[in-house]
Amino acid sequence: MNPQNNPLDELCINTMRFLSVDAVQQANSGHPGLPMGAAPMAYVLWTKFLRHSPRNPGWPDRDRFVLSAGHGSMLLYSLLHLTGYDLSLDEIKDFRQWGSKTPGHPEYGDTPGVETTTGPLGQGFATGVGMAIAERHLAAKYNKHGHDIVNHFTYSIVSDGDLMEGISHEAASLAGHLELGKLIYLYDDNHISIEGKTDIAFTENRLQRFEAYGWHVQQVADGNDLAAIANALESAQNETGRPSLIAVRTSIGFGSPNRQDTAKAHGEPLGDEERKLTKENLGWPLEPTFHIPEEALAQFRKSVDKGLESEQSWTSAFRNYLDEYPEEGACFEKQLKGELPAGWDSDIPVFPADPKGKATRVTSGVVLNAIAKNVPALMGGSADLAPSNKTLIDNEESFQPDSYDQRNIHFGVREFGMTAVLNGMALHGGLIPYGGTFLIFSDYMRPAIRLACLMKQHVIYVLTHDSIGLGEDGPTHQPIEHLASLRAMPNLTVLRPADANETAEAWKYALKSNRGPTVLALTRQSLPTLDRTEFGPAELLQRGAYVLKDVDSTPDALILASGSEVKLALEASETLAQDGIAARVISVPSWKLFEAQTQEYRDSVLPENVTLRVAIEAGSTQGWHKYVGMNGKVIGLDHFGASAPINDLFTNFGITAASVVQAVQGLINR
């Protein structure tokens, strides 16, 4: 305890500590140490600096708070309950139980006031950077002289584990370069991780590292010194040109006679005896559990009136803005609501038939720009691959410290950081973010894609060079298992279009689908643009799979393909027709969308009475047998690729029309 602190403040801080201790003990599961040590800094931030409205957690110009150290979730739940959010004491008592609003790690959408799902360390750190990017962009775009309708901070509490994870290095470097001065992180510098003291693995000078990134760095020597914490936060708010890191030296498990400053305080309940000793040590009543003194609750609940006042002040300011700038105000409101403008897709071209065609990454770039003209919320970039991914928006400059109003973000070679930043942009509201790289590097992105899926965020991934079709770069760059892996992820829609018009439809789906992220898997190599007067309409991509080329009678065989292999399926059907075999060709751009259709539609595409089925895709065969049956044939790659020209690769690995013909004939003969 710090004797200079106000007794009421100490009472409030201990209220937070023991709500956390009691909840973890009752659940017999959780992490009490961080809430016990970090309670003072969280208290100062939430009651003296954070602009938030407990009665309306989603008001647009609130400050954002991210508990990147999500294992300390009871710290956040205690704050939410005490400051007046819709989180009852019963929910605190149900910590980590079935159906409660207090899961083991904070989950976006489950708990009012939780801004993002955290727990996988480092991701909250990077997500906060995305929120700060969104704030800077919207402020630069919409604020007018005397009308700051976007003007808020992004705060986070980060841990040693967050700073160890590589993603935080990526995000910190980007934040420093972008001079995100409204980003302020409190570092819970407690020197303890699960295996013991951090000096067994973590000994670099963290503060110098962040100074090198271009951050404003401060230290608070005593984590219980409320005045020092407040002074550091005030200094950070006044530093407008650099993001801020405040290293607060805390004691994990503070107050516990036998657990303070030990690894045991991190990830297990104190136990009944140690809980008793800790309460005695800090002068807290042993009973009742979950004790909340009236004076403490009254102090915390001041946040309700303060929040309403801040919210009402902003609402009044925004009305004035609407009066003076009605067009900009209406556009801003639409963006915040996630609504697409009228005619948003009116400039998307219909691509004429072309036997030579273009790579789907190229047509994707054309479609992206046709949409971006009409959808100001669309913003993104690439992990240093924009010229290859075709992810640049024409007539826009780079998003930089002197041009925050622009929409082309250069993420650098930071795929993981980029993907978590996109999550933060989406969570902030007002933007539809997208990010590009090669499909192979979705390996680096996967943990952040997974969180986007958990949170059902509207994020678009432009993943090009989607097969061995990238050629000479070889097996290190040729995705094999990646489509199957991404298709296995819940809430993720994977679209692999077969030509230019399917690519346009894929973008339309990605813009309209706001219940989870979308992958666009696109080719490096050119694909013919199909003549839609001859083949099924590209709009049927929205149904996941459709009959691209049918036959006059009941088909003898079904050939299924996605992406670049659709043209091989069409060639094979022509050859088979010459031998009197009627083969229906089915384009399958999305398994997820197809499986969401009615059974009647699925049976119309894949009739049960046609059991002779062959699928072809230049990737893992895993999963295709649910469509072709155990008696069918899947032509694919269950091994790594090689470095060679594209045609040699497809020929030598048997990803050819001839292989399809041979497979169909083999099944007939069998």
C-alpha positions in Angstrom: 0.0 0.0 0.0 1.1 3.6 -0.6 0.5 5.8 2.5 0.1 8.9 0.2 -3.0 7.4 -1.4 -6.5 8.5 -0.4 -8.2 5.9 1.9 -11.2 5.9 -0.4 -9.1 5.1 -3.4 -7.4 2.3 -1.4 -10.8 0.9 -0.5 -11.9 0.9 -4.1 -8.7 -0.8 -5.3 -9.1 -3.5 -2.6 -12.7 -4.0 -3.7 -11.4 -4.8 -7.2 -8.7 -7.1 -5.8 -11.0 -9.2 -3.7 -13.8 -9.4 -6.2 -11.2 -11.0 -8.4 -9.8 -13.2 -5.7 -13.2 -14.4 -4.6 -14.4 -15.1 -8.2 -11.3 -17.1 -9.0 -11.5 -19.0 -5.8 -15.2 -19.8 -6.3 -14.6 -21.0 -9.8 -11.5 -22.9 -8.6 -9.9 -21.7 -11.8 -8.3 -18.5 -13.1 -5.6 -16.0 -12.7 -5.8 -13.9 -9.6 -2.3 -12.4 -9.6 -2.6 -9.8 -12.4 -5.8 -8.2 -11.0 -4.2 -8.0 -7.5 -1.1 -6.3 -8.8 -2.6 -4.2 -11.6 -5.7 -3.0 -9.8 -4.2 0.5 -8.9 -3.3 1.4 -12.5 -6.6 0.1 -13.8 -8.5 2.1 -11.1 -6.7 5.3 -12.0 -7.3 4.8 -15.7 -10.9 3.9 -15.5 -12.1 6.5 -12.9 -9.9 9.4 -13.8 -9.0 9.2 -17.5 -11.1 6.8 -19.5 -14.0 8.4 -21.3 -16.7 5.8 -21.3 -20.4 5.5 -20.8 -21.5 2.4 -18.8 -25.1 2.9 -19.8 -24.2 2.9 -23.5 -21.0 0.9 -24.1 -21.1 1.5 -27.8 -21.2 5.3 -28.1 -18.9 6.2 -31.0 -16.4 8.6 -29.5 -15.7 6.6 -26.3 -12.1 5.8 -25.4 -11.3 2.2 -26.2 -9.8 -0.1 -23.6 -8.1 -3.4 -24.4 -7.1 -5.9 -21.7 -4.4 -7.5 -23.8 -3.4 -9.6 -20.8 -6.7 -11.4 -21.1 -5.9 -14.0 -18.5 -6.5 -11.2 -16.0 -10.1 -11.0 -17.1 -11.5 -10.7 -13.6 -9.8 -7.3 -13.4 -11.9 -6.1 -16.3 -15.1 -7.8 -15.1 -14.7 -6.2 -11.7 -14.3 -2.8 -13.3 -17.3 -3.3 -15.6 -19.6 -4.3 -12.7 -18.4 -1.6 -10.3 -18.6 1.2 -12.8 -22.2 0.4 -13.8 -22.2 -1.7 -16.9 -24.8 -4.4 -17.4 -22.8 -7.0 -15.6 -24.4 -8.2 -12.4 -22.7 -9.4 -9.3 -24.3 -12.8 -10.0 -22.3 -12.9 -13.2 -19.1 -12.2 -11.3 -20.0 -15.1 -9.0 -20.5 -17.3 -12.1 -17.0 -16.6 -13.4 -15.9 -19.2 -15.9 -19.2 -21.1 -15.6 -21.5 -22.3 -18.4 -23.6 -19.6 -20.0 -22.1 -16.7 -17.9 -21.1 -13.3 -19.2 -17.8 -13.7 -17.5 -15.8 -16.3 -19.5 -12.2 -17.3 -18.6 -10.9 -14.7 -21.1 -12.7 -11.6 -22.3 -14.9 -12.4 -25.3 -16.3 -9.7 -27.6 -20.1 -10.0 -27.8 -20.5 -11.9 -24.6 -19.9 -9.1 -22.1 -21.0 -5.4 -22.3 -18.0 -3.2 -22.3 -15.5 -5.8 -23.7 -14.1 -4.2 -26.8 -12.3 -7.3 -28.1 -11.6 -11.0 -27.5 -8.2 -11.4 -25.8 -6.2 -14.2 -24.3 -3.7 -15.2 -27.0 -1.0 -13.0 -25.8 0.2 -10.1 -28.1 -3.0 -10.0 -30.1 -4.7 -7.4 -27.9 -1.6 -5.3 -28.2 -1.9 -5.4 -32.0 -5.7 -5.0 -32.1 -5.3 -1.8 -30.1 -3.0 -0.5 -32.8 -5.8 -1.2 -35.3 -8.3 0.8 -33.2 -5.9 3.7 -33.1 -5.4 3.6 -36.9 -9.2 3.7 -37.3 -9.5 6.7 -35.0 -6.8 8.6 -36.7 -8.2 7.9 -40.2 -11.8 8.8 -39.3 -10.7 11.9 -37.5 -8.6 13.1 -40.4 -11.5 12.4 -42.8 -14.4 13.9 -40.9 -13.2 16.4 -38.3 -13.7 20.0 -39.3 -12.4 23.2 -37.8 -14.3 23.5 -34.5 -15.9 20.1 -34.9 -13.9 17.2 -33.5 -16.5 14.4 -33.8 -13.7 11.8 -33.7 -11.3 12.4 -30.8 -10.6 9.6 -28.4 -7.7 7.5 -27.0 -7.0 3.8 -27.2 -5.7 2.3 -23.9 -4.5 -1.1 -23.0 -3.0 -3.0 -20.1 -0.2 -5.3 -21.5 1.9 -7.9 -19.8 5.4 -9.3 -20.0 3.9 -12.1 -22.1 2.4 -9.6 -24.6 5.8 -8.0 -25.0 7.5 -11.4 -25.6 5.2 -12.5 -28.3 6.4 -11.6 -31.8 3.2 -10.0 -32.9 3.7 -7.2 -30.4 7.0 -6.3 -32.0 5.4 -6.1 -35.4 2.6 -3.9 -34.2 4.8 -1.7 -32.0 7.1 -1.0 -34.9 4.2 -0.1 -37.1 2.5 2.1 -34.4 5.8 4.0 -33.8 6.2 4.6 -37.6 2.7 5.9 -37.9 3.1 8.2 -34.9 -0.1 7.0 -33.2 -0.1 9.6 -30.4 -3.5 8.6 -29.1 -2.4 5.1 -28.3 -1.4 4.6 -24.6 -0.4 1.3 -23.1 0.2 0.5 -19.4 2.7 -2.2 -19.1 2.2 -4.5 -16.0 5.9 -4.9 -15.4 5.7 -7.6 -12.7 8.7 -9.7 -13.8 6.8 -13.0 -13.5 5.5 -15.5 -16.0 4.2 -19.1 -15.6 7.7 -20.7 -15.4 9.0 -18.2 -12.9 10.9 -14.9 -13.0 11.1 -13.5 -16.5 14.8 -13.2 -16.3 15.1 -16.8 -17.3 14.1 -15.9 -20.8 13.4 -12.1 -21.1 16.2 -9.8 -20.3 16.5 -7.2 -23.0 15.8 -3.6 -22.2 12.2 -3.3 -23.1 12.0 0.4 -22.6 14.9 1.1 -24.9 13.3 -1.3 -27.5 10.2 0.8 -27.5 12.1 4.0 -27.6 13.8 2.6 -30.8 10.3 1.9 -32.2 9.6 5.6 -31.8 7.4 5.4 -28.6 7.2 7.8 -25.7 8.4 5.7 -22.8 7.9 6.3 -19.0 8.4 4.4 -15.8 6.4 4.3 -12.6 8.6 2.7 -9.9 5.7 1.7 -7.6 2.6 0.2 -9.0 0.6 1.4 -5.9 1.6 5.0 -6.4 -1.7 6.5 -7.8 -0.3 10.0 -8.2 2.7 8.8 -10.2 0.4 6.6 -12.4 -1.9 9.6 -13.0 1.0 11.9 -13.8 2.3 9.4 -16.3 -1.1 9.0 -18.0 -1.4 12.8 -18.2 2.0 13.1 -19.8 1.1 10.3 -22.3 -2.1 12.2 -23.3 -0.1 15.3 -23.9 2.4 13.4 -26.2 0.6 13.8 -29.5 3.3 12.6 -31.9 4.2 9.2 -30.4 2.4 6.2 -28.9 3.1 5.8 -25.2 4.3 2.9 -23.1 4.1 3.3 -19.3 6.0 0.6 -17.5 4.5 0.3 -14.1 6.5 -1.9 -11.7 3.9 -4.0 -10.0 3.9 -7.1 -7.7 1.9 -10.0 -9.0 -0.5 -11.3 -6.4 0.0 -8.1 -4.3 -0.9 -8.6 -0.7 -0.7 -12.4 -0.6 1.8 -13.3 2.1 3.0 -16.4 0.4 2.2 -15.9 -3.2 3.1 -12.2 -4.0 5.9 -12.0 -6.6 5.8 -15.7 -7.4 4.7 -17.7 -10.4 2.1 -19.4 -8.2 0.1 -16.2 -8.1 -0.3 -16.2 -11.9 -2.5 -19.1 -12.9 -4.2 -20.7 -9.9 -6.5 -19.7 -7.1 -4.9 -18.6 -3.9 -6.7 -21.3 -1.9 -8.9 -20.8 1.1 -6.1 -20.4 3.6 -4.0 -18.0 1.5 -7.1 -16.0 0.6 -7.8 -15.6 4.4 -4.3 -14.5 5.0 -4.4 -12.0 2.2 -7.6 -10.4 3.4 -6.2 -10.1 6.9 -3.0 -8.6 5.5 -4.8 -5.9 3.5 -7.4 -5.3 6.3 -10.3 -6.8 4.4 -13.3 -8.6 6.1 -13.2 -12.4 5.7 -16.9 -12.5 5.2 -19.0 -12.0 3.2 -17.2 -13.0 0.0 -17.8 -10.7 -2.9 -18.0 -7.8 -0.5 -18.5 -4.4 -2.0 -18.4 -1.5 0.5 -21.1 1.1 -0.2 -18.6 4.0 -0.3 -16.5 2.2 -2.9 -19.5 1.4 -5.1 -20.6 5.0 -4.9 -17.2 6.2 -6.0 -17.1 3.8 -9.0 -20.7 4.6 -10.0 -19.8 8.2 -10.6 -18.7 6.8 -13.9 -22.3 6.5 -14.9 -23.1 10.2 -14.7 -19.7 11.2 -16.1 -20.3 8.9 -19.0 -23.7 10.2 -19.8 -22.4 13.7 -19.6 -19.6 12.9 -22.1 -21.9 11.0 -24.4 -24.6 13.8 -24.3 -21.9 16.4 -25.0 -20.7 14.4 -28.0 -24.3 13.9 -29.3 -24.9 17.6 -29.1 -21.7 18.4 -30.9 -22.5 15.8 -33.6 -26.0 17.4 -34.1 -24.2 20.7 -34.8 -21.8 19.0 -37.2 -24.8 17.5 -39.0 -26.4 21.0 -39.3 -23.2 22.4 -40.9 -21.9 19.4 -42.8 -25.0 17.2 -43.6 -23.5 15.2 -46.4 -20.3 14.3 -44.4 -22.4 13.6 -41.3 -24.7 11.3 -43.1 -21.7 9.4 -44.6 -20.1 9.1 -41.2 -23.3 7.7 -39.7 -23.6 5.1 -42.5 -20.0 4.1 -41.9 -20.5 3.7 -38.2 -23.6 1.5 -38.8 -21.7 -0.6 -41.3 -24.2 0.2 -44.0 -23.1 0.2 -47.7 -24.0 3.3 -49.7 -26.7 3.1 -52.3 -25.2 2.0 -55.6 -22.0 0.8 -54.0 -21.6 -2.0 -56.6 -22.7 0.0 -59.6 -19.2 0.4 -61.0 -18.2 -3.3 -60.8 -17.7 -4.4 -64.4 -19.1 -7.4 -66.1 -16.0 -8.9 -67.8 -16.5 -10.1 -71.4 -15.6 -13.6 -72.4 -11.8 -13.9 -73.1 -10.1 -17.2 -73.8 -6.8 -15.7 -72.6 -8.2 -13.9 -69.6 -6.4 -12.5 -66.7 -5.2 -13.7 -63.3 -8.0 -13.5 -60.7 -5.6 -11.3 -58.5 -5.6 -8.8 -61.4 -9.4 -8.8 -61.8 -9.6 -8.6 -58.0 -7.7 -5.3 -58.1 -10.0 -3.9 -60.8 -13.1 -4.9 -58.7 -11.6 -3.5 -55.5 -11.1 -0.2 -57.1 -14.6 -0.2 -58.6 -16.0 -0.7 -55.1 -13.6 1.7 -53.3 -14.9 4.6 -55.4 -18.3 4.2 -53.8 -17.5 2.7 -50.4 -15.4 5.1 -48.3 -15.3 2.7 -45.4 -13.1 0.2 -47.5 -9.5 0.6 -46.3 -6.5 -1.7 -46.2 -3.3 -2.8 -47.9 -0.8 -5.6 -47.9 2.1 -7.1 -46.1 4.6 -5.5 -48.5 3.1 -7.3 -51.5 0.5 -4.7 -52.8 1.9 -4.7 -56.4 1.5 -8.5 -56.5 -1.7 -8.7 -54.5 -3.2 -5.8 -56.5 -4.5 -4.2 -53.2 -3.8 -0.5 -53.8 -6.7 1.9 -54.1 -6.2 4.2 -57.1 -6.2 7.9 -56.6 -5.4 7.5 -52.9 -2.0 8.1 -51.3 -0.5 6.2 -48.5 -1.8 6.3 -44.9 1.0 8.1 -43.2 1.4 10.6 -40.3 0.9 13.5 -42.6 -1.9 11.9 -44.6 -4.1 10.0 -42.2 -7.1 10.6 -44.4 -5.8 8.3 -47.1 -6.7 4.6 -47.4 -3.6 2.7 -48.6 -1.9 1.1 -45.6 1.6 -0.2 -45.9 1.8 -2.9 -43.2 5.3 -4.0 -44.0 6.4 -7.6 -43.8 4.2 -8.2 -40.8 1.4 -10.6 -41.7 0.4 -11.5 -38.2 0.5 -7.9 -37.0 -1.4 -6.8 -40.1 -4.2 -9.3 -39.5 -4.7 -8.3 -35.8 -4.6 -4.7 -36.8 -7.4 -5.4 -39.3 -9.4 -6.8 -36.3 -8.9 -3.6 -34.4 -10.0 -1.5 -37.3 -13.2 -3.6 -37.7 -13.9 -3.6 -34.0 -13.5 0.2 -33.8 -16.3 0.6 -36.3 -16.6 2.8 -39.3 -14.3 0.8 -41.6 -14.3 -2.4 -43.7 -10.7 -3.4 -43.5 -8.9 -5.7 -45.9 -5.3 -7.1 -46.0 -3.3 -9.0 -48.6 -0.5 -11.4 -48.8 0.3 -14.7 -50.5 -1.9 -17.6 -49.5 1.1 -19.5 -48.2 1.6 -16.8 -45.6 -1.8 -17.3 -44.1 0.2 -19.5 -41.8 1.5 -16.3 -40.2 -2.0 -14.8 -40.1 -3.9 -17.8 -38.8 -4.2 -17.0 -35.0 -5.6 -13.5 -35.8 -7.9 -14.9 -38.5 -9.2 -17.2 -35.8 -10.0 -14.3 -33.5 -11.7 -12.5 -36.3 -13.9 -15.6 -36.7 -14.6 -15.9 -33.0 -15.7 -12.3 -33.0 -17.5 -12.5 -36.4 -15.8 -9.4 -37.7 -16.2 -8.0 -41.1 -12.6 -8.4 -42.4 -11.5 -9.3 -46.0 -8.3 -11.3 -46.7 -6.9 -11.0 -50.3 -4.7 -14.1 -50.5 -3.1 -14.5 -53.9 -0.7 -17.0 -55.5 -3.1 -19.7 -54.4 -1.4 -22.9 -55.6 1.6 -24.4 -57.4 0.5 -22.0 -60.1 3.0 -19.5 -58.8 5.7 -21.6 -60.3 9.4 -21.2 -59.9 9.4 -19.8 -56.3 9.0 -23.4 -55.3 7.6 -25.4 -52.4 8.3 -22.8 -49.8 5.8 -20.5 -51.5 3.4 -23.0 -52.9 0.3 -23.6 -50.6 -0.8 -27.2 -50.4 -2.8 -27.7 -47.1 -3.8 -24.1 -46.7 -7.2 -24.1 -48.4 -8.3 -27.2 -46.4 -7.0 -25.6 -43.2 -8.8 -22.4 -43.7 -12.0 -24.1 -44.8 -11.9 -26.0 -41.4 -12.1 -22.7 -39.4 -15.6 -21.9 -38.1 -17.2 -18.7 -39.3 -14.7 -18.2 -42.1 -15.9 -18.0 -45.7 -13.3 -19.2 -48.2 -14.0 -18.2 -51.8 -11.8 -19.5 -54.6 -13.2 -17.9 -57.8 -12.7 -19.5 -61.3 -12.6 -16.5 -63.5 -13.0 -12.7 -63.6 -16.8 -12.6 -63.1 -16.7 -15.1 -60.2 -14.0 -12.8 -58.7 -16.4 -9.9 -58.9 -19.1 -11.9 -57.2 -16.7 -12.9 -54.5 -16.0 -9.3 -53.7 -19.7 -8.6 -53.6 -20.2 -11.3 -51.1 -17.2 -10.1 -49.0 -18.6 -6.6 -48.8 -22.1 -7.7 -47.9 -21.2 -10.5 -45.4 -20.8 -8.8 -42.0 -21.1 -11.9 -39.8 -17.5 -13.1 -40.2 -14.4 -12.7 -42.3 -13.9 -13.7 -45.9 -10.9 -15.2 -47.7 -10.5 -14.4 -51.4 -8.1 -17.1 -52.8 -6.7 -15.8 -56.1 -4.4 -16.9 -58.8 -1.1 -15.6 -60.0 -1.6 -17.1 -63.5 -4.1 -16.0 -66.1 -7.5 -17.9 -66.3 -9.9 -17.6 -69.2 -13.0 -15.4 -68.6 -15.9 -17.8 -69.3 -18.6 -17.0 -71.8 -21.6 -16.8 -69.5 -24.1 -17.2 -72.4 -22.7 -20.7 -72.6 -22.1 -21.4 -68.9 -24.0 -20.9 -65.6 -24.2 -17.4 -64.3 -21.4 -16.2 -62.1 -23.9 -14.8 -59.6 -24.4 -18.4 -58.5 -21.1 -18.1 -56.7 -23.2 -16.7 -53.9 -24.6 -20.2 -53.4 -21.2 -21.8 -53.0 -21.4 -24.3 -55.8 -23.4 -24.4 -59.0 -23.8 -26.2 -62.3 -21.4 -24.4 -64.6 -21.8 -26.7 -67.6 -24.6 -29.2 -67.9 -25.6 -32.0 -70.3 -28.8 -32.7 -72.1 -29.7 -35.8 -70.2 -29.0 -37.3 -66.8 -25.2 -36.9 -66.4 -23.0 -40.0 -66.4 -20.4 -38.2 -64.2 -20.0 -35.1 -62.1 -16.7 -33.1 -62.2 -16.2 -30.7 -59.4 -13.5 -28.1 -59.3 -12.6 -24.7 -57.8 -10.5 -21.8 -59.0 -7.9 -22.4 -61.6 -8.9 -26.0 -62.0 -12.3 -25.2 -63.3 -10.9 -24.7 -66.8 -9.3 -28.2 -66.6 -12.7 -29.7 -65.6 -14.3 -28.0 -68.7 -11.6 -29.3 -71.0 -12.0 -32.8 -69.6 -15.8 -32.7 -70.1 -15.2 -31.8 -73.8 -12.9 -34.8 -74.2 -15.3 -37.1 -72.4 -18.2 -36.0 -74.6 -16.3 -37.1 -77.7 -16.2 -40.6 -76.1 -20.0 -40.5 -75.4 -19.6 -39.7 -71.7 -21.9 -36.9 -70.5 -20.1 -35.1 -67.6 -21.6 -32.2 -65.7 -19.1 -29.6 -64.5 -19.7 -27.9 -61.2 -17.8 -24.9 -60.0 -17.3 -25.0 -56.2 -15.9 -21.7 -55.0 -17.1 -22.1 -51.4 -17.8 -25.2 -49.4 -19.3 -23.1 -46.5 -21.8 -21.3 -48.7 -22.8 -24.5 -50.5 -23.5 -26.3 -47.3 -25.7 -23.4 -46.1 -28.1 -24.0 -49.0 -31.2 -26.1 -48.8 -31.0 -29.8 -49.3 -33.1 -29.4 -52.4 -30.6 -27.0 -54.0 -27.6 -29.2 -53.1 -29.3 -32.2 -54.5 -30.0 -30.3 -57.7 -26.3 -29.6 -58.1 -25.1 -33.0 -56.9 -27.9 -35.5 -57.7 -27.8 -38.5 -55.4 -28.3 -40.9 -58.3 -25.1 -39.8 -60.0 -22.4 -41.5 -58.0 -19.6 -41.3 -60.5 -17.8 -38.2 -59.3 -14.3 -36.7 -59.7 -13.0 -33.5 -58.0 -9.8 -31.6 -58.9 -8.0 -28.9 -57.0 -4.3 -28.0 -56.9 -4.1 -28.5 -53.2 -4.8 -31.0 -50.4 -7.5 -33.5 -51.2 -8.7 -33.4 -47.6 -12.4 -32.8 -47.3 -13.4 -33.3 -51.0 -14.6 -36.9 -50.4 -17.7 -35.5 -48.7 -18.8 -34.4 -52.2 -17.4 -37.2 -54.3 -18.1 -40.1 -51.9 -15.7 -42.8 -50.9 -16.1 -44.4 -54.4 -15.2 -41.1 -56.1 -11.8 -39.8 -57.1 -10.1 -36.6 -55.9 -7.2 -35.3 -57.9 -5.0 -33.0 -55.9 -1.7 -32.7 -54.0 -1.0 -34.3 -50.7 2.7 -33.6 -51.0 4.8 -30.4 -51.4 5.4 -28.7 -54.7 8.6 -28.0 -56.6 10.5 -25.2 -58.3 9.7 -25.2 -62.0 7.7 -23.4 -64.6 3.9 -23.5 -64.0 3.1 -25.8 -66.9 5.7 -28.3 -65.9 4.4 -28.4 -62.4 0.8 -29.0 -63.3 1.8 -31.7 -65.9 4.3 -33.5 -63.7 1.9 -33.5 -60.6 -1.0 -34.7 -62.7 -3.2 -31.7 -62.2 -4.5 -31.8 -65.8 -7.6 -32.3 -67.9 -6.1 -35.6 -69.0 -6.0 -36.8 -65.4 -9.7 -36.0 -65.0 -10.6 -37.9 -68.1 -8.5 -40.8 -67.0 -10.2 -40.8 -63.5 -13.7 -40.7 -65.0 -12.9 -43.5 -67.4 -11.3 -45.5 -64.6 -14.4 -45.2 -62.5 -16.7 -46.3 -65.4 -14.5 -49.3 -66.1 -14.4 -50.2 -62.4 
